[in-house]
């Protein structure tokens, strides 16, 4: 019995296979997590860049207080290759230096200084691979920019 125990404990054949079987899944999970985290960060950066470019487009397309939000929204969708449901452009106004904003210019008095704004909202959803294994949920992105046109 002592001879068999010595032979088994002294035998190192197959240890590399066992170590590889233990380490490989851990390395694969780390690689997948790194890839997914990079994709999530990249998508957030893309949406932030799209919002910044949308701001530039809105300012370039601005024709004072008569700029149509549908025109700005269409330009942003086409230039950023986004779907209609992912882009929302809303207009609002500020009368004089009021803290509150109003939905239409008509809500300001005739002698008020009226500032015109638009709000760009970009939405997206990313479903990481790890959700297939029951870990975590889909990630919703929501990027907003407010631009003063006049």
C-alpha positions as CSV (number, residue, x, y, z in Angstrom):
1,X,0.0,0.0,0.0
2,X,2.8,2.4,0.9
3,X,4.4,1.7,-2.5
4,X,1.2,2.5,-4.4
5,X,0.7,5.8,-2.5
6,X,4.3,6.8,-3.2
7,X,3.9,6.0,-6.9
8,X,0.6,8.0,-7.1
9,X,1.9,11.0,-5.2
10,X,5.2,11.1,-7.1
11,X,3.4,10.9,-10.5
12,X,3.0,14.3,-12.1
13,X,1.7,13.2,-15.5
14,X,-1.7,14.8,-16.3
15,X,-1.3,17.8,-13.9
16,X,-1.1,20.2,-16.8
17,X,-4.4,18.9,-18.1
18,X,-6.1,19.3,-14.8
19,X,-4.6,22.9,-14.3
20,X,-5.8,23.8,-17.8
21,X,-9.3,22.5,-17.1
22,X,-9.5,24.7,-14.1
23,X,-7.9,27.8,-15.5
24,X,-9.5,27.9,-19.0
25,X,-13.1,28.6,-18.0
26,X,-11.9,31.4,-15.6
27,X,-9.9,33.0,-18.4
28,X,-12.8,32.7,-20.9
29,X,-15.2,34.3,-18.4
30,X,-12.7,37.2,-17.8
31,X,-12.2,37.7,-21.6
32,X,-16.0,37.7,-22.2
33,X,-16.5,40.2,-19.4
34,X,-13.8,42.5,-20.7
35,X,-15.2,42.3,-24.2
36,X,-18.8,43.1,-23.0
37,X,-17.6,46.0,-20.7
38,X,-15.6,47.4,-23.6
39,X,-18.7,47.2,-25.9
40,X,-20.9,48.9,-23.2
41,X,-18.4,51.8,-22.8
42,X,-18.0,52.1,-26.5
43,X,-21.8,52.4,-27.1
44,X,-22.1,55.0,-24.4
45,X,-19.3,57.0,-26.0
46,X,-20.9,56.7,-29.4
47,X,-24.2,58.1,-28.1
48,X,-22.4,60.9,-26.3
49,X,-20.6,61.7,-29.6
50,X,-23.9,61.5,-31.5
51,X,-25.5,64.0,-29.0
52,X,-22.6,66.4,-29.5
53,X,-22.8,66.1,-33.2
54,X,-26.6,66.5,-33.0
55,X,-26.0,69.7,-31.1
56,X,-23.8,71.0,-33.8
57,X,-26.3,70.0,-36.5
58,X,-29.1,71.7,-34.6
59,X,-27.1,74.9,-34.4
60,X,-26.1,74.7,-38.0
61,X,-29.7,74.1,-39.1
62,X,-31.1,76.7,-36.7
63,X,-32.9,79.5,-38.4
64,X,-33.8,81.4,-35.3
65,X,-37.1,80.7,-33.6
66,X,-38.6,79.1,-36.8
67,X,-36.5,75.9,-36.8
68,X,-38.7,72.9,-37.0
69,X,-37.9,70.1,-34.6
70,X,-38.9,67.5,-37.2
71,X,-36.2,68.8,-39.5
72,X,-33.6,68.7,-36.9
73,X,-34.7,65.2,-35.8
74,X,-34.6,64.0,-39.4
75,X,-31.1,65.4,-39.9
76,X,-29.8,63.8,-36.7
77,X,-31.3,60.4,-37.5
78,X,-29.8,60.4,-41.0
79,X,-26.4,61.7,-40.1
80,X,-26.1,59.4,-37.0
81,X,-27.7,56.4,-38.6
82,X,-30.3,56.1,-35.8
83,X,-33.9,54.9,-35.9
84,X,-36.9,57.2,-35.5
85,X,-37.7,55.7,-32.1
86,X,-34.1,56.4,-30.8
87,X,-34.2,60.2,-31.4
88,X,-36.5,62.7,-29.8
89,X,-36.2,66.4,-30.3
90,X,-38.5,68.7,-28.3
91,X,-38.7,72.5,-28.4
92,X,-39.3,74.8,-25.4
93,X,-38.9,78.5,-24.6
94,X,-37.9,80.7,-21.7
95,X,-39.5,84.0,-21.1
96,X,-37.0,86.7,-20.0
97,X,-34.8,85.2,-17.2
98,X,-37.6,83.0,-15.8
99,X,-36.6,79.8,-13.9
100,X,-39.4,77.9,-15.7
101,X,-39.8,77.1,-19.3
102,X,-42.9,77.0,-21.5
103,X,-43.9,74.8,-24.4
104,X,-44.9,77.5,-26.8
105,X,-43.7,81.1,-27.6
106,X,-47.3,82.4,-27.2
107,X,-47.1,81.7,-23.4
108,X,-44.7,84.6,-23.1
109,X,-45.8,88.2,-22.9
110,X,-45.3,90.3,-26.1
111,X,-42.6,92.4,-24.5
112,X,-40.6,89.5,-23.0
113,X,-37.2,88.4,-24.3
114,X,-37.8,84.9,-25.5
115,X,-35.0,82.3,-25.7
116,X,-35.6,79.2,-27.9
117,X,-34.2,75.8,-26.9
118,X,-34.4,72.3,-28.1
119,X,-33.7,69.1,-26.2
120,X,-32.1,66.2,-27.9
121,X,-32.7,62.8,-26.4
122,X,-31.0,59.6,-27.7
123,X,-32.0,56.2,-26.5
124,X,-30.5,52.8,-27.1
125,X,-30.6,49.3,-25.5
126,X,-27.7,46.8,-25.4
127,X,-28.2,43.2,-24.3
128,X,-24.9,41.7,-23.1
129,X,-24.2,38.0,-23.7
130,X,-24.1,37.2,-20.0
131,X,-27.9,37.8,-19.9
132,X,-28.2,34.5,-21.8
133,X,-26.8,32.8,-18.7
134,X,-29.3,34.6,-16.3
135,X,-26.7,37.2,-15.1
136,X,-27.8,40.8,-15.2
137,X,-30.2,42.6,-17.4
138,X,-30.2,44.6,-20.6
139,X,-28.6,48.0,-20.4
140,X,-30.6,51.1,-21.4
141,X,-28.7,54.2,-22.6
142,X,-30.3,57.6,-22.4
143,X,-28.3,60.6,-23.5
144,X,-29.8,64.2,-23.4
145,X,-28.5,67.5,-24.6
146,X,-30.2,70.9,-24.4
147,X,-29.2,73.5,-27.0
148,X,-30.1,77.2,-27.0
149,X,-30.9,78.3,-30.5
150,X,-31.8,81.9,-29.9
